[in-house]
Amino acid sequence: MKSTKIVLFDIDGTLTEPRQSITTEMDRLLLELHEKIDIGLVSGSDLPKLVEQMNCNNFPNVANSFEDPTENLINRFDYIFAENGLVAFNQGKLIHKKSIVSELGENKLQEIINFVLEYLSKISLPKKRGNFIEFRNGMINVSPIGRSCSQEERMEFFEFDRVHGIRRRLVEALQMKFNQHTDENPIRMHFAIGGQISIDCYPQGWDKSYCLQFLQDRYEEIYFFGDRTQLGGNDYEIAIDPRTKDYTVGDPGQTKSLLKELFFS
């Protein structure tokens, strides 16, 4: 009998510590939960990063059917929504893929990238590394410190950003430039703070609620667990969407506690 309910999980800060791999304990809990209810993952990250964090090959208790770790991931859960659902899989099959290049066009894309690079060149941080802009299929990811930073440097920037609002001010600058609907800007952009070191840039409506179009006619109840559900966070739109039941968590430990309370008590 098909489940009428599904649990959607953000990954960073919800199932794992930021950019860390899933623990054995959390992995086993998801396996037990999957026996009761359908499960989906929704992340702003691209598919390779999801595989890196959620790869079931790491755990001997999982019966893997595929040698390829990507195949293992996309076949393990009912739905995998990479890049907010712009790259979507159901039961191991690609069901949807949409490109930010085809949506915006090369000129607009370069205008945004050039604006970001100029902005970042004018700010001083405790440290800057490399890979400030990561181009993904459905979005542009911008990191003021650079995604090449070490874990220690990541945490240093995260604390610095909490005090000085580096990412918040970058979002405000981008909104002023690109979030007004004009003849020059026919496609409104959205900018959201995600994780510890970056922001996501994508067309309006391409947030995590984008993935709900693939679930709304299939499920009666859609639970969502995420950590950045505040206004401006990259879980905000899906959390406030009337199609979901939102559970905001502070860390993976709280996720485990809520899952046990809701589905195992």
N, C-alpha and C positions, 0 to 999 in steps of 0.2 A: 504493500500500500504506500502510495506516495505521500510524503510529508506535506502538510499544509503550512508549515512554519519553517523559517530559515533564520539562522544567526549569521549576521555579517560582522566581520572583525576588521578594524584597522590593525596594522601590524606594529609599527614603531610606537613604543610607549604603552601599547595595549596587550599584545601577545609577547612582545620581546622588549628588552631594553633598547634604546635607540641604536640602530645599525648593528645590533648584536644578533646572534643566532638564537633560535627558540631553545628553551631548556628541555631536558628530557621530561621533567614533571609536567610542563605545559603541553608538550607534545602528546603525552599519554592521556591527559585530560581531554584534549580535542578528539582523540580517537574514541574515548568513551562517550563523549557528547555526540559524535557523529553516528553512533548507534541509535540515538534517540531522535535526532533532528538533522535537517540539512544544514550545511555550513558553506559559507562563502567568505573569501578574502577580498577586501577592497583597499587599494593603496595608491598613493600618488607615484610610487616608485615604478620603474620599468620591470619587466619580467625577470631579467637576470638578477636583479637585487632581491626580488621575492624568492627566487630559487635559492639564493645564497643564505637568506635568513630562515627559510621554512623548509629547506631540503630534508625530506624524510629519509634520505640515505644515511643520515648521521645516526639513526637510531635502530638498533637491532630488533626492536620489538615490532617494527613495521614490515609487513610482507610486501616487498617491492616487486612489481611486475615488469618494470622497465629498467634497463641499464642507464638510460639517459635521465639525469636528475630533473630536467625540465618536464619531461613526460611524466615522471613520478608525481611532481607537484600538481600539474593540471588535471591529472586523473585521480588525485587523492581526494580532492574536495569537489563539491557539486558545482561551485562557480569560483572562478578566479578573475578578478577585475584589476588588471594592472593599469596604471596611469588613469585612475578614477573610472575605469570601465571603457576607456577609448580603445583598449585591447582587452577583449573579453572572451573567456572560455567557459563552456558548459560541458561537464563530463568528458573533459579532455579534448573537445573540439573547439576550434576558433569560431566564434559566432558573430564577432563584430570587430572592426578595426577602422579607426578614423585618424586622419593626419592633420596636425596643426598647419603644416605647409600648404596643403590643399585648401584649408579653410581661410587662412590669412593672406596667402601669397608671399612670395619671396621678398618683395619690397617692404611690406609691413613687418615681416619677421625681422629683417635686418634693421629696421628703424628701432624696434624694441631692443634688440641686442646691442646696437650702438649706443642707445640711451643708457642702458645698464652699465656698459663698460666705461662710459664717460663718467657716470655717477660714482662708480666704485673707485675710479682713479683719483677722486677728489676727497675721499674719506680716509682717515688714519685709524688703524686698529692695532691692538697689541701685536698681532701677527697676521700676515697674509701668505697664503700658499698658492696652489694652482688649481685649475679646473673650476673657475668662477661661474661659468655657464655650462650647463649640461643640456644638450638638445635631446628631447625624447619624442616619441611618436605623437603624443597628444598634448605636450606642454613643453615649456622652457623652465628649467630649474636653475635658480640663481642663488649662489652662496657667497656672501661678502668675504668670508675668510678663505673660501675655496675648498672644494670637496676632497682635495689631496691632503688635508690636515690630518694629523694623528688623533687618536682618541683623546689624549691629554689636551691637545690644542683645541679639539672640538668642545670639550667641557669648559675650557677657559673662555672661548668665545661665547658659549651659551650663557655663562654667568655675566660676562661683559654686556651681552645683548639685553639681558634682563634688566640691567641697571640703566643702560644708555639708549635702548630702543633702536638699535641700528636697523634691524629688519622692519620694524614698524614704520620708521621714517622712509625707508626705501619703498615700501608699499604705498605710502601716502604720495610720494613723488611720482610713482608709476600711475597711480589712480588719477592724479591731476593731469597727466599727459595723455593717457590712453583710455580712460574710462568714460569719456564724454562722447555721446553719439552725435557725430557731425558728418558732413559730406566727406571730410578728410578721414574720419574714423567711423566707417559704417558698422564695424564689428566692435562691440564693447568688450573690453578685456576685464578679467578678474585676477586679483593677486591675493594669495593667501599664505600666511606663515605656516610652515610645516616642519616637523622634527625639531632639531636643535640648531641647525646652521643655515637653513635655506628658506626660500620662498618659491611658490609655484605660480607660474604665469600661464593663463590659458583663456580662451574665449568664454564669455559669460555663459553659464549653464553647463560647462564642462567640469564642474566640481564633482565630488563623490556621489551626489544625488543622481548624476547621469546614469549610474549603473542600475537604478531602480526601475527603469523602463523595461529591463529584461526580467524583472521579478514580480512586478505589480499584478500581473494577470495570472501568475502561477501560484502565488502564496497568499494566504489569508493574513498572516502575521509575519512581519519582517523586523527582527531585533537588530539593533546596531550597537556595537561596543566601540568607543573611541575615546581618545584622551584630549584632543584639541577641538572641543566642541564650543568653545567660546567664540564670540563675534570676532572675525578675522582669522580664526584657525581653520585648518583645511578639513576639519570634520564638521564644521558648523552647519553647512547647508543640508547635509544628509541627516544630521541630528535633529534639526527642527522640522524636517519634512514630515507632513502628516501621515505619510505612508509607512513611517518607521516608529518603533518603540525604542527610544534612546536610553542608553546606559553610559554615563560618563565615568571614566575611571582615571585614577591618578598614576597607576603603574600596573604591570602584569600581575602583581600579587593581588590587587583589588579585583582584577578581571577574574582570577581563579576563585576568589571568595564569592563573587556575584554569580558565577556560573554554577557553583555548588549549591548556592542558595536557591537559584531559580529552577534548576533542572535536575538536581540530585537529592533534594531534601524531601 
